[in-house]
Amino acid sequence: MKYELMTQYDSRKSFGHKAIVDDDGETKTLTSYLTDVARVKDGKLTLLPAWNSSATTYRHVVEFAKQTGTYGQLVEAKKGVHIGRGNYPWLR
């Protein structure tokens, strides 16, 4: 089942249909701007390569992690990582 990620923790009223969660009952996958950026399976957060490609995508990931109870894992994973332009040197 796919549904829009609604804001519960973010100060914005909505993400404007740019963040979608695909929940197959076993795995939840977050898609931001048509790109898969994070997954949660068995309580474990997996960040996909584009998870920090923009500040807005990062906001989507933070909201997703908070709603799935994996925010602590995100905090640990992002230590020392630049948020905003990810690993895309052509965006720097």
C-alpha positions, -999 to 999 in steps of 0.1 A, spaced: 0 0 0 13 34 -9 5 66 10 17 101 13 41 108 42 21 132 64 39 156 88 36 148 125 69 161 137 80 186 110 68 222 113 55 222 77 18 214 72 26 189 44 53 178 20 32 186 -10 29 150 -23 67 148 -27 73 120 0 56 87 -5 58 56 17 53 21 1 43 -4 29 41 -40 18 35 -52 53 71 -63 58 91 -33 45 84 4 44 102 23 17 103 61 16 104 77 -18 113 114 -20 110 132 -54 105 99 -72 137 84 -57 138 57 -30 158 71 -1 152 49 30 138 16 41 127 1 74 125 -36 78 123 -55 111 130 -22 130 162 -15 111 166 17 91 186 15 58 196 47 41 198 45 4 224 65 -17 202 96 -23 191 100 13 209 132 18 207 146 -17 188 177 -6 178 195 26 141 187 17 148 150 11 166 150 45 135 165 61 115 136 46 139 111 59 138 126 94 100 126 95 100 90 82 125 79 108 106 95 136 73 80 125 89 45 123 108 47 156 142 46 139 153 82 145 181 71 168 196 50 140 194 80 117 213 102 142 241 76 144 242 71 106 245 108 98 274 117 121 300 134 99 279 134 68 271 166 49 234 171 44 222 190 13 242 180 -17 249 144 -9 275 126 -29 268 144 -61 298 166 -69 281 183 -98 257 199 -74 284 215 -52 
